[in-house]
Amino acid sequence: MPFTQLKLHPNLLKGIKELGFVRPTPIQTEAVPPALAGRDVLACAVTGSGKTAAFLLPILHRLIDKPRGVTRALVLTPTRELAAQIVEDLDDLAVHTPITGASVFGGVGMGPQEHAFRSGADVIVATPGRLMDHFRFPYAKLSGLEILVLDEADRMLDMGFLPEIRKILRHLPPPARRQTLFFSATMPDPILALTRQMLRDPVGINLERRSTPAVGITHAVYPVPQELKTALFLTLLQRGEMREALVFTRTKHRANRLAKYLVQHGIVAERIHGNRSQAQRTEALAGFKGGKYRVLVATDIAARGIDIESLGHVVNFDVPKVPEDYIHRVGRTARAEAVGDAFTFVAPEEDGDLRRIERELGKRLPRVIVPDFDYAARAGARLEIPIADRIVAIRAKKAEDRARAEAKTKRRAANETAEGARQGGPRNGGRSRTRRPGDGRGGR
């Protein structure tokens, strides 16, 4: 079915054509018509299915002929990267319309975001925490809101945003006065309870289907000792097995160490995780998209917030603990019916996590042994220092800091004592005057 059959505004169809989209994805085919009709929508949609356009197109169609200067649509999303990506997609789709969008998230100044509220940006895309920050001020009013979107609702649950979402709802018009579009890759019980609070007679889409990766993904498992993962990854890069790669690690510390290791061995790489500033995260993502960085190392904060055209490889450097996280990670490739590869490095201690993923997928993933790679090689520098060793090092550093502070305090006290002695010593050029009887006021 072509996009023309969705009965969208001609200016939207013009933008869609210029973007090279020929036909809607299944989620767009199912979600756009009821959303255009004003119905609430409850969609269980996997990452990479095209769901962003599934809610943006109805919003743009509805707002295109509305008066400007009032915020009429709010999109809530879990991460800064995803918020920025949605606004970028909105700008692309709305290129031939007067509709404006603005992102509202932490890590950057609130001034431009305040301006978006005051000027009435048509669509605000926000993370819950920063939106609550703005609600403390009188300018952040959304009384004219007509459409609310919750994107990646289950991820917001995982990140602990559910209380903030319930508070945000108190600042918005009630369900009877707004349309709500609700998207989630999975539907755990707390999310289902939230849908009953937010939605009015919703159209359910894909609700009963199990979340699965896109069909265009080729999966491969690389069994390897934990201490040789870095060497194996470097070998695959050096042999040209992958042109570029988005790599997921278990922790921020491992992301830092892996990126440093790659750079030391001549691979242009950067990392993105929660301890990086927003400017650093934005630059890393833009650099990876633009080809400046061959490898982007990320923690799961980016698993649902990165949208890169023609991303060929996703690498699970560490096996995710939860099968859904595997699905969302690998969903960064083979997007919009394209193809891509998902490589997973599995150490012996991670076999249990891999088996859970395979049970979720309903199949055993193929194992790959890399020819001429020395699986018995001596390990190099450890990628991650064991937690016990890190605790010992932290305690030693604290003891050293305390000793240094105590020594500094003693030196300061000694200096003050010496200074006091100098100020109270002999004066008049060093000559002392012997005090005789009768000196002083009482001797006269």
MARKOL-900421 format. One record per residue (C-alpha): residue in three letters; chain; residue number from 1; x, y, z negated. Coordinates in nm, 2 decimals. Example, Ala and Ser with C-alpha at 12.3 -4.5 7.8 and 13.67 -1.06 7.14 Angstrom:
% residues 2
R; ALA; A; 1; 1.23; -0.45; -0.78
R; SER; A; 2; 1.37; -0.11; -0.71
***
This chain:
% residues 444
R; MET; A; 1; 0.00; 0.00; 0.00
R; PRO; A; 2; 0.15; 0.34; 0.09
R; PHE; A; 3; 0.15; 0.64; -0.15
R; THR; A; 4; -0.11; 0.81; 0.07
R; GLN; A; 5; -0.38; 0.57; -0.06
R; LEU; A; 6; -0.33; 0.70; -0.42
R; LYS; A; 7; -0.51; 1.02; -0.32
R; LEU; A; 8; -0.24; 1.25; -0.46
R; HIS; A; 9; -0.21; 1.62; -0.38
R; PRO; A; 10; -0.04; 1.68; -0.04
R; ASN; A; 11; 0.25; 1.87; -0.20
R; LEU; A; 12; 0.32; 1.57; -0.42
R; LEU; A; 13; 0.32; 1.34; -0.12
R; LYS; A; 14; 0.56; 1.57; 0.05
R; GLY; A; 15; 0.80; 1.55; -0.24
R; ILE; A; 16; 0.76; 1.17; -0.26
R; LYS; A; 17; 0.84; 1.13; 0.11
R; GLU; A; 18; 1.16; 1.35; 0.08
R; LEU; A; 19; 1.27; 1.13; -0.21
R; GLY; A; 20; 1.26; 0.83; 0.02
R; PHE; A; 21; 0.98; 0.64; -0.16
R; VAL; A; 22; 0.76; 0.45; 0.08
R; ARG; A; 23; 0.52; 0.25; -0.14
R; PRO; A; 24; 0.44; 0.26; -0.51
R; THR; A; 25; 0.57; -0.01; -0.75
R; PRO; A; 26; 0.31; -0.24; -0.91
R; ILE; A; 27; 0.29; -0.03; -1.23
R; GLN; A; 28; 0.23; 0.28; -1.02
R; THR; A; 29; -0.03; 0.11; -0.82
R; GLU; A; 30; -0.22; 0.00; -1.13
R; ALA; A; 31; -0.16; 0.31; -1.36
R; VAL; A; 32; -0.20; 0.61; -1.12
R; PRO; A; 33; -0.57; 0.56; -1.01
R; PRO; A; 34; -0.72; 0.53; -1.36
R; ALA; A; 35; -0.49; 0.81; -1.49
R; LEU; A; 36; -0.61; 1.03; -1.20
R; ALA; A; 37; -0.97; 0.95; -1.30
R; GLY; A; 38; -0.90; 1.09; -1.65
R; ARG; A; 39; -0.89; 0.75; -1.83
R; ASP; A; 40; -0.66; 0.67; -2.11
R; VAL; A; 41; -0.40; 0.41; -2.01
R; LEU; A; 42; -0.23; 0.14; -2.22
R; ALA; A; 43; 0.05; -0.01; -2.01
R; CYS; A; 44; 0.31; -0.28; -2.10
R; ALA; A; 45; 0.58; -0.20; -1.84
R; VAL; A; 46; 0.93; -0.32; -1.83
R; THR; A; 47; 1.23; -0.09; -1.79
R; GLY; A; 48; 1.31; -0.02; -1.42
R; SER; A; 49; 0.95; -0.07; -1.31
R; GLY; A; 50; 0.89; 0.29; -1.20
R; LYS; A; 51; 0.67; 0.38; -1.50
R; THR; A; 52; 0.81; 0.73; -1.52
R; ALA; A; 53; 0.65; 0.82; -1.19
R; ALA; A; 54; 0.34; 0.63; -1.30
R; PHE; A; 55; 0.27; 0.89; -1.56
R; LEU; A; 56; 0.43; 1.20; -1.40
R; LEU; A; 57; 0.24; 1.18; -1.07
R; PRO; A; 58; -0.11; 1.20; -1.24
R; ILE; A; 59; 0.01; 1.48; -1.47
R; LEU; A; 60; 0.15; 1.68; -1.17
R; HIS; A; 61; -0.17; 1.61; -0.97
R; ARG; A; 62; -0.39; 1.73; -1.25
R; LEU; A; 63; -0.19; 2.05; -1.33
R; ILE; A; 64; -0.09; 2.16; -0.98
R; ASP; A; 65; -0.38; 2.40; -0.94
R; LYS; A; 66; -0.41; 2.50; -1.31
R; PRO; A; 67; -0.32; 2.85; -1.43
R; ARG; A; 68; 0.04; 2.88; -1.55
R; GLY; A; 69; 0.16; 2.99; -1.89
R; VAL; A; 70; 0.01; 2.71; -2.11
R; THR; A; 71; 0.17; 2.38; -2.20
R; ARG; A; 72; -0.08; 2.12; -2.10
R; ALA; A; 73; 0.12; 1.80; -2.11
R; LEU; A; 74; 0.36; 1.65; -2.37
R; VAL; A; 75; 0.58; 1.35; -2.32
R; LEU; A; 76; 0.73; 1.19; -2.63
R; THR; A; 77; 1.03; 0.97; -2.57
R; PRO; A; 78; 1.29; 0.81; -2.80
R; THR; A; 79; 1.63; 0.95; -2.68
R; ARG; A; 80; 1.78; 1.26; -2.55
R; GLU; A; 81; 1.91; 1.09; -2.23
R; LEU; A; 82; 1.56; 0.97; -2.15
R; ALA; A; 83; 1.41; 1.31; -2.21
R; ALA; A; 84; 1.66; 1.47; -1.98
R; GLN; A; 85; 1.60; 1.20; -1.71
R; ILE; A; 86; 1.22; 1.25; -1.72
R; VAL; A; 87; 1.26; 1.62; -1.67
R; GLU; A; 88; 1.50; 1.56; -1.38
R; ASP; A; 89; 1.24; 1.32; -1.22
R; LEU; A; 90; 0.97; 1.58; -1.28
R; ASP; A; 91; 1.17; 1.85; -1.10
R; ASP; A; 92; 1.23; 1.61; -0.81
R; LEU; A; 93; 0.86; 1.52; -0.77
R; ALA; A; 94; 0.73; 1.87; -0.83
R; VAL; A; 95; 0.97; 2.04; -0.59
R; HIS; A; 96; 0.69; 2.17; -0.37
R; THR; A; 97; 0.47; 2.28; -0.67
R; PRO; A; 98; 0.48; 2.56; -0.92
R; ILE; A; 99; 0.49; 2.32; -1.22
R; THR; A; 100; 0.77; 2.36; -1.47
R; GLY; A; 101; 0.91; 2.12; -1.72
R; ALA; A; 102; 1.13; 2.16; -2.02
R; SER; A; 103; 1.32; 1.92; -2.25
R; VAL; A; 104; 1.32; 1.94; -2.63
R; PHE; A; 105; 1.58; 1.74; -2.81
R; GLY; A; 106; 1.85; 1.76; -3.07
R; GLY; A; 107; 2.22; 1.83; -3.04
R; VAL; A; 108; 2.17; 2.16; -2.85
R; GLY; A; 109; 2.05; 2.50; -2.95
R; MET; A; 110; 1.68; 2.56; -3.02
R; GLY; A; 111; 1.67; 2.90; -2.84
R; PRO; A; 112; 1.59; 2.78; -2.49
R; GLN; A; 113; 1.35; 2.53; -2.63
R; GLU; A; 114; 1.17; 2.81; -2.82
R; HIS; A; 115; 1.14; 3.00; -2.49
R; ALA; A; 116; 0.98; 2.69; -2.33
R; PHE; A; 117; 0.71; 2.70; -2.60
R; ARG; A; 118; 0.66; 3.07; -2.59
R; SER; A; 119; 0.65; 3.09; -2.21
R; GLY; A; 120; 0.42; 2.79; -2.19
R; ALA; A; 121; 0.62; 2.54; -1.98
R; ASP; A; 122; 0.36; 2.32; -1.81
R; VAL; A; 123; 0.52; 1.99; -1.93
R; ILE; A; 124; 0.73; 1.95; -2.24
R; VAL; A; 125; 0.94; 1.63; -2.28
R; ALA; A; 126; 1.05; 1.59; -2.64
R; THR; A; 127; 1.21; 1.36; -2.89
R; PRO; A; 128; 1.00; 1.33; -3.21
R; GLY; A; 129; 1.26; 1.46; -3.45
R; ARG; A; 130; 1.34; 1.79; -3.27
R; LEU; A; 131; 0.97; 1.84; -3.19
R; MET; A; 132; 0.90; 1.83; -3.57
R; ASP; A; 133; 1.17; 2.09; -3.62
R; HIS; A; 134; 0.99; 2.33; -3.39
R; PHE; A; 135; 0.65; 2.26; -3.55
R; ARG; A; 136; 0.79; 2.44; -3.86
R; PHE; A; 137; 0.76; 2.77; -3.67
R; PRO; A; 138; 0.44; 2.95; -3.55
R; TYR; A; 139; 0.54; 2.97; -3.19
R; ALA; A; 140; 0.52; 2.59; -3.14
R; LYS; A; 141; 0.15; 2.56; -3.08
R; LEU; A; 142; 0.01; 2.30; -2.84
R; SER; A; 143; -0.36; 2.38; -2.88
R; GLY; A; 144; -0.40; 2.38; -2.50
R; LEU; A; 145; -0.26; 2.03; -2.46
R; GLU; A; 146; -0.46; 1.81; -2.22
R; ILE; A; 147; -0.23; 1.51; -2.16
R; LEU; A; 148; -0.02; 1.32; -2.41
R; VAL; A; 149; 0.23; 1.05; -2.30
R; LEU; A; 150; 0.41; 0.81; -2.53
R; ASP; A; 151; 0.70; 0.65; -2.33
R; GLU; A; 152; 0.90; 0.36; -2.47
R; ALA; A; 153; 0.68; 0.34; -2.77
R; ASP; A; 154; 0.84; 0.02; -2.90
R; ARG; A; 155; 1.18; 0.17; -2.89
R; MET; A; 156; 1.06; 0.46; -3.10
R; LEU; A; 157; 0.93; 0.21; -3.35
R; ASP; A; 158; 1.27; 0.04; -3.35
R; MET; A; 159; 1.44; 0.38; -3.41
R; GLY; A; 160; 1.21; 0.46; -3.71
R; PHE; A; 161; 1.01; 0.74; -3.54
R; LEU; A; 162; 0.66; 0.60; -3.62
R; PRO; A; 163; 0.61; 0.83; -3.92
R; GLU; A; 164; 0.71; 1.14; -3.71
R; ILE; A; 165; 0.47; 1.03; -3.43
R; ARG; A; 166; 0.18; 1.02; -3.68
R; LYS; A; 167; 0.28; 1.37; -3.81
R; ILE; A; 168; 0.30; 1.50; -3.45
R; LEU; A; 169; -0.05; 1.38; -3.38
R; ARG; A; 170; -0.18; 1.61; -3.65
R; HIS; A; 171; -0.05; 1.91; -3.45
R; LEU; A; 172; -0.23; 1.80; -3.13
R; PRO; A; 173; -0.59; 1.82; -3.01
R; PRO; A; 174; -0.78; 1.50; -3.11
R; PRO; A; 175; -0.81; 1.20; -2.87
R; ALA; A; 176; -1.16; 1.32; -2.76
R; ARG; A; 177; -1.01; 1.64; -2.62
R; ARG; A; 178; -0.70; 1.50; -2.45
R; GLN; A; 179; -0.60; 1.21; -2.22
R; THR; A; 180; -0.34; 0.97; -2.35
R; LEU; A; 181; -0.10; 0.76; -2.14
R; PHE; A; 182; 0.08; 0.50; -2.35
R; PHE; A; 183; 0.37; 0.30; -2.22
R; SER; A; 184; 0.57; 0.03; -2.40
R; ALA; A; 185; 0.78; -0.26; -2.29
R; THR; A; 186; 0.65; -0.48; -2.58
R; MET; A; 187; 0.35; -0.46; -2.80
R; PRO; A; 188; 0.44; -0.54; -3.16
R; ASP; A; 189; 0.16; -0.51; -3.43
R; PRO; A; 190; 0.26; -0.16; -3.55
R; ILE; A; 191; 0.24; -0.03; -3.19
R; LEU; A; 192; -0.10; -0.20; -3.13
R; ALA; A; 193; -0.22; -0.03; -3.45
R; LEU; A; 194; -0.10; 0.31; -3.32
R; THR; A; 195; -0.28; 0.26; -2.99
R; ARG; A; 196; -0.61; 0.21; -3.17
R; GLN; A; 197; -0.55; 0.54; -3.34
R; MET; A; 198; -0.46; 0.73; -3.03
R; LEU; A; 199; -0.65; 0.59; -2.73
R; ARG; A; 200; -1.02; 0.60; -2.62
R; ASP; A; 201; -1.14; 0.30; -2.43
R; PRO; A; 202; -0.81; 0.26; -2.25
R; VAL; A; 203; -0.74; 0.08; -1.92
R; GLY; A; 204; -0.50; -0.20; -2.01
R; ILE; A; 205; -0.23; -0.28; -1.76
R; ASN; A; 206; 0.02; -0.57; -1.77
R; LEU; A; 207; -0.07; -0.62; -2.14
R; GLU; A; 208; -0.06; -1.00; -2.15
R; ARG; A; 209; 0.25; -1.05; -1.94
R; ARG; A; 210; 0.58; -1.13; -2.10
R; SER; A; 211; 0.85; -0.86; -2.06
R; THR; A; 212; 1.11; -1.00; -1.81
R; PRO; A; 213; 1.40; -0.85; -1.62
R; ALA; A; 214; 1.36; -0.72; -1.27
R; VAL; A; 215; 1.36; -1.00; -1.01
R; GLY; A; 216; 1.66; -0.84; -0.83
R; ILE; A; 217; 1.90; -0.90; -1.11
R; THR; A; 218; 2.16; -1.18; -1.07
R; HIS; A; 219; 2.26; -1.30; -1.42
R; ALA; A; 220; 2.60; -1.45; -1.52
R; VAL; A; 221; 2.75; -1.56; -1.85
R; TYR; A; 222; 3.12; -1.55; -1.91
R; PRO; A; 223; 3.23; -1.77; -2.20
R; VAL; A; 224; 3.54; -1.61; -2.35
R; PRO; A; 225; 3.71; -1.59; -2.70
R; GLN; A; 226; 3.62; -1.26; -2.87
R; GLU; A; 227; 3.98; -1.14; -2.88
R; LEU; A; 228; 4.01; -1.18; -2.50
R; LYS; A; 229; 3.70; -0.99; -2.39
R; THR; A; 230; 3.89; -0.67; -2.32
R; ALA; A; 231; 4.15; -0.86; -2.10
R; LEU; A; 232; 3.87; -1.04; -1.91
R; PHE; A; 233; 3.68; -0.72; -1.84
R; LEU; A; 234; 4.00; -0.55; -1.72
R; THR; A; 235; 4.08; -0.84; -1.50
R; LEU; A; 236; 3.73; -0.83; -1.33
R; LEU; A; 237; 3.77; -0.46; -1.27
R; GLN; A; 238; 4.13; -0.49; -1.14
R; ARG; A; 239; 4.02; -0.77; -0.90
R; GLY; A; 240; 3.74; -0.56; -0.76
R; GLU; A; 241; 3.46; -0.78; -0.90
R; MET; A; 242; 3.26; -0.47; -0.98
R; ARG; A; 243; 3.29; -0.12; -0.83
R; GLU; A; 244; 3.14; 0.05; -1.13
R; ALA; A; 245; 2.99; -0.08; -1.46
R; LEU; A; 246; 2.77; 0.03; -1.74
R; VAL; A; 247; 2.90; -0.16; -2.04
R; PHE; A; 248; 2.72; -0.22; -2.37
R; THR; A; 249; 2.90; -0.28; -2.70
R; ARG; A; 250; 2.76; -0.37; -3.04
R; THR; A; 251; 2.89; -0.07; -3.23
R; LYS; A; 252; 3.01; 0.29; -3.17
R; HIS; A; 253; 3.36; 0.19; -3.30
R; ARG; A; 254; 3.39; -0.09; -3.04
R; ALA; A; 255; 3.27; 0.15; -2.77
R; ASN; A; 256; 3.55; 0.40; -2.86
R; ARG; A; 257; 3.81; 0.13; -2.87
R; LEU; A; 258; 3.71; -0.03; -2.54
R; ALA; A; 259; 3.70; 0.31; -2.36
R; LYS; A; 260; 4.04; 0.39; -2.49
R; TYR; A; 261; 4.18; 0.05; -2.39
R; LEU; A; 262; 4.05; 0.09; -2.03
R; VAL; A; 263; 4.19; 0.44; -2.00
R; GLN; A; 264; 4.53; 0.32; -2.12
R; HIS; A; 265; 4.52; 0.06; -1.84
R; GLY; A; 266; 4.44; 0.30; -1.57
R; ILE; A; 267; 4.06; 0.27; -1.55
R; VAL; A; 268; 3.87; 0.60; -1.56
R; ALA; A; 269; 3.62; 0.55; -1.83
R; GLU; A; 270; 3.41; 0.74; -2.08
R; ARG; A; 271; 3.17; 0.65; -2.37
R; ILE; A; 272; 2.83; 0.75; -2.49
R; HIS; A; 273; 2.69; 0.69; -2.83
R; GLY; A; 274; 2.52; 0.86; -3.13
R; ASN; A; 275; 2.84; 1.01; -3.27
R; ARG; A; 276; 2.91; 1.20; -2.95
R; SER; A; 277; 2.78; 1.56; -2.92
R; GLN; A; 278; 2.51; 1.63; -2.68
R; ALA; A; 279; 2.75; 1.81; -2.45
R; GLN; A; 280; 2.98; 1.51; -2.45
R; ARG; A; 281; 2.70; 1.27; -2.38
R; THR; A; 282; 2.56; 1.49; -2.10
R; GLU; A; 283; 2.91; 1.52; -1.94
R; ALA; A; 284; 2.98; 1.15; -1.97
R; LEU; A; 285; 2.65; 1.05; -1.81
R; ALA; A; 286; 2.68; 1.31; -1.53
R; GLY; A; 287; 3.04; 1.21; -1.47
R; PHE; A; 288; 2.93; 0.84; -1.44
R; LYS; A; 289; 2.65; 0.93; -1.20
R; GLY; A; 290; 2.87; 1.14; -0.99
R; GLY; A; 291; 3.15; 0.89; -0.96
R; LYS; A; 292; 3.40; 1.07; -1.19
R; TYR; A; 293; 3.40; 0.77; -1.43
R; ARG; A; 294; 3.42; 0.42; -1.30
R; VAL; A; 295; 3.30; 0.27; -1.64
R; LEU; A; 296; 3.06; 0.41; -1.89
R; VAL; A; 297; 3.07; 0.24; -2.23
R; ALA; A; 298; 2.75; 0.27; -2.43
R; THR; A; 299; 2.57; 0.15; -2.74
R; ASP; A; 300; 2.20; 0.06; -2.72
R; ILE; A; 301; 2.11; 0.43; -2.77
R; ALA; A; 302; 2.15; 0.45; -2.39
R; ALA; A; 303; 1.98; 0.13; -2.29
R; ARG; A; 304; 1.66; 0.30; -2.21
R; GLY; A; 305; 1.78; 0.64; -2.13
R; ILE; A; 306; 2.00; 0.60; -1.83
R; ASP; A; 307; 1.86; 0.60; -1.48
R; ILE; A; 308; 2.12; 0.56; -1.21
R; GLU; A; 309; 2.05; 0.49; -0.85
R; SER; A; 310; 2.22; 0.19; -0.70
R; LEU; A; 311; 2.39; 0.09; -1.03
R; GLY; A; 312; 2.55; -0.24; -0.93
R; HIS; A; 313; 2.67; -0.39; -1.26
R; VAL; A; 314; 2.56; -0.40; -1.62
R; VAL; A; 315; 2.80; -0.57; -1.86
R; ASN; A; 316; 2.69; -0.70; -2.20
R; PHE; A; 317; 3.04; -0.68; -2.36
R; ASP; A; 318; 2.86; -0.80; -2.68
R; VAL; A; 319; 2.56; -1.03; -2.67
R; PRO; A; 320; 2.25; -0.83; -2.80
R; LYS; A; 321; 2.09; -0.97; -3.12
R; VAL; A; 322; 1.74; -0.93; -2.98
R; PRO; A; 323; 1.63; -1.07; -2.64
R; GLU; A; 324; 1.43; -0.75; -2.57
R; ASP; A; 325; 1.75; -0.55; -2.60
R; TYR; A; 326; 1.90; -0.78; -2.33
R; ILE; A; 327; 1.61; -0.71; -2.10
R; HIS; A; 328; 1.63; -0.33; -2.15
R; ARG; A; 329; 2.01; -0.33; -2.11
R; VAL; A; 330; 2.01; -0.52; -1.78
R; GLY; A; 331; 1.71; -0.32; -1.67
R; ARG; A; 332; 1.95; -0.04; -1.59
R; THR; A; 333; 2.04; -0.22; -1.27
R; ALA; A; 334; 1.81; -0.35; -0.99
R; ARG; A; 335; 1.57; -0.06; -1.05
R; ALA; A; 336; 1.28; 0.01; -0.82
R; GLU; A; 337; 1.31; -0.33; -0.64
R; ALA; A; 338; 1.68; -0.30; -0.57
R; VAL; A; 339; 1.94; -0.56; -0.66
R; GLY; A; 340; 2.22; -0.58; -0.92
R; ASP; A; 341; 2.44; -0.80; -1.14
R; ALA; A; 342; 2.42; -0.85; -1.52
R; PHE; A; 343; 2.74; -1.00; -1.67
R; THR; A; 344; 2.74; -1.11; -2.03
R; PHE; A; 345; 3.06; -1.19; -2.22
R; VAL; A; 346; 2.98; -1.46; -2.48
R; ALA; A; 347; 3.22; -1.56; -2.76
R; PRO; A; 348; 3.16; -1.89; -2.94
R; GLU; A; 349; 3.01; -1.72; -3.24
R; GLU; A; 350; 2.75; -1.55; -3.01
R; ASP; A; 351; 2.61; -1.88; -2.86
R; GLY; A; 352; 2.30; -1.86; -3.09
R; ASP; A; 353; 2.21; -1.51; -2.97
R; LEU; A; 354; 2.25; -1.63; -2.60
R; ARG; A; 355; 2.02; -1.93; -2.66
R; ARG; A; 356; 1.75; -1.70; -2.79
R; ILE; A; 357; 1.78; -1.48; -2.48
R; GLU; A; 358; 1.76; -1.79; -2.25
R; ARG; A; 359; 1.45; -1.91; -2.43
R; GLU; A; 360; 1.29; -1.57; -2.38
R; LEU; A; 361; 1.38; -1.58; -2.01
R; GLY; A; 362; 1.27; -1.94; -1.97
R; LYS; A; 363; 1.59; -2.05; -1.80
R; ARG; A; 364; 1.95; -2.13; -1.86
R; LEU; A; 365; 2.18; -1.86; -1.73
R; PRO; A; 366; 2.48; -1.98; -1.51
R; ARG; A; 367; 2.82; -1.99; -1.67
R; VAL; A; 368; 3.12; -1.85; -1.49
R; ILE; A; 369; 3.49; -1.93; -1.54
R; VAL; A; 370; 3.72; -1.68; -1.39
R; PRO; A; 371; 4.00; -1.84; -1.18
R; ASP; A; 372; 4.36; -1.78; -1.29
R; PHE; A; 373; 4.25; -1.60; -1.61
R; ASP; A; 374; 4.45; -1.73; -1.90
R; TYR; A; 375; 4.19; -1.82; -2.16
R; ALA; A; 376; 4.46; -1.94; -2.40
R; ALA; A; 377; 4.66; -1.62; -2.39
R; ARG; A; 378; 4.77; -1.45; -2.71
R; ALA; A; 379; 4.53; -1.18; -2.81
R; GLY; A; 380; 4.64; -0.82; -2.78
R; ALA; A; 381; 4.54; -0.55; -3.02
R; ARG; A; 382; 4.21; -0.62; -3.19
R; LEU; A; 383; 3.92; -0.43; -3.04
R; GLU; A; 384; 3.75; -0.40; -3.38
R; ILE; A; 385; 3.92; -0.42; -3.72
R; PRO; A; 386; 3.73; -0.66; -3.95
R; ILE; A; 387; 3.51; -0.48; -4.20
R; ALA; A; 388; 3.70; -0.61; -4.49
R; ASP; A; 389; 4.02; -0.47; -4.35
R; ARG; A; 390; 3.85; -0.14; -4.28
R; ILE; A; 391; 3.73; -0.12; -4.63
R; VAL; A; 392; 4.08; -0.18; -4.77
R; ALA; A; 393; 4.22; 0.09; -4.54
R; ILE; A; 394; 3.95; 0.34; -4.64
R; ARG; A; 395; 4.01; 0.28; -5.01
R; ALA; A; 396; 4.39; 0.32; -4.95
R; LYS; A; 397; 4.33; 0.64; -4.77
R; LYS; A; 398; 4.11; 0.77; -5.04
R; ALA; A; 399; 4.37; 0.68; -5.31
R; GLU; A; 400; 4.63; 0.86; -5.10
R; ASP; A; 401; 4.41; 1.17; -5.07
R; ARG; A; 402; 4.34; 1.17; -5.45
R; ALA; A; 403; 4.71; 1.14; -5.53
R; ARG; A; 404; 4.79; 1.42; -5.28
R; ALA; A; 405; 4.52; 1.64; -5.44
R; GLU; A; 406; 4.64; 1.57; -5.79
R; ALA; A; 407; 5.00; 1.66; -5.69
R; LYS; A; 408; 4.88; 1.98; -5.53
R; THR; A; 409; 4.69; 2.07; -5.85
R; LYS; A; 410; 5.00; 2.01; -6.06
R; ARG; A; 411; 5.21; 2.22; -5.83
R; ARG; A; 412; 4.96; 2.50; -5.85
R; ALA; A; 413; 4.95; 2.48; -6.23
R; ALA; A; 414; 5.32; 2.49; -6.25
R; ASN; A; 415; 5.35; 2.79; -6.01
R; GLU; A; 416; 5.09; 2.97; -6.22
R; THR; A; 417; 5.28; 2.91; -6.54
R; ALA; A; 418; 5.60; 3.03; -6.38
R; GLU; A; 419; 5.43; 3.34; -6.24
R; GLY; A; 420; 5.28; 3.41; -6.59
R; ALA; A; 421; 5.62; 3.38; -6.75
R; ARG; A; 422; 5.78; 3.62; -6.49
R; GLN; A; 423; 5.50; 3.88; -6.55
R; GLY; A; 424; 5.54; 3.87; -6.93
R; GLY; A; 425; 5.92; 3.88; -6.93
R; PRO; A; 426; 6.17; 4.17; -6.98
R; ARG; A; 427; 6.10; 4.50; -6.80
R; ASN; A; 428; 6.27; 4.83; -6.73
R; GLY; A; 429; 6.52; 4.68; -6.49
R; GLY; A; 430; 6.59; 4.38; -6.71
R; ARG; A; 431; 6.69; 4.59; -7.02
R; SER; A; 432; 6.52; 4.49; -7.35
R; ARG; A; 433; 6.44; 4.73; -7.63
R; THR; A; 434; 6.47; 4.61; -7.99
R; ARG; A; 435; 6.17; 4.71; -8.19
R; ARG; A; 436; 6.25; 4.89; -8.51
R; PRO; A; 437; 6.05; 4.95; -8.82
R; GLY; A; 438; 5.83; 5.24; -8.78
R; ASP; A; 439; 5.77; 5.18; -8.41
R; GLY; A; 440; 5.40; 5.17; -8.31
R; ARG; A; 441; 5.11; 5.37; -8.42
R; GLY; A; 442; 5.09; 5.24; -8.77
R; GLY; A; 443; 5.45; 5.34; -8.86
R; ARG; A; 444; 5.43; 5.71; -8.86
***
